[in-house]
């Protein structure tokens, strides 16, 4: 199916939402991203070259990896905090059970020592 027909009839949009570009060498990624930005600014009639009014985003795989790393680090910190909290609560529970069992038997222990 042609992309224009797919966009208009099925998706109901008139723009491309995602394009993947393969670059031969990793040294040219920055230049390729800048070229893509300039081309999109020309296509969208954007005169401001600072990037403040761009209606598109250009990301690299390194950017996506950085976002995923940030999310997993946050999740790891959250899980470590939850584990520490559960260990503290479990320790307090065990301490209370031991304290109650000893305090219930103090009278019995005193009788055995007296006899």
Buried (B, 14 or more C-beta within 10 A) or exposed (E): EEEEEEBEEEEEEEEEEEEEEEEEEEEEBEEBBEEBBEEBBEEEEBEEEEEEEBEBEBEBEEEEEEEEEEEEEEEEEEEEEEEEEEEEEEEEEEEEEEEEEEEEEEEEEEEEEEE
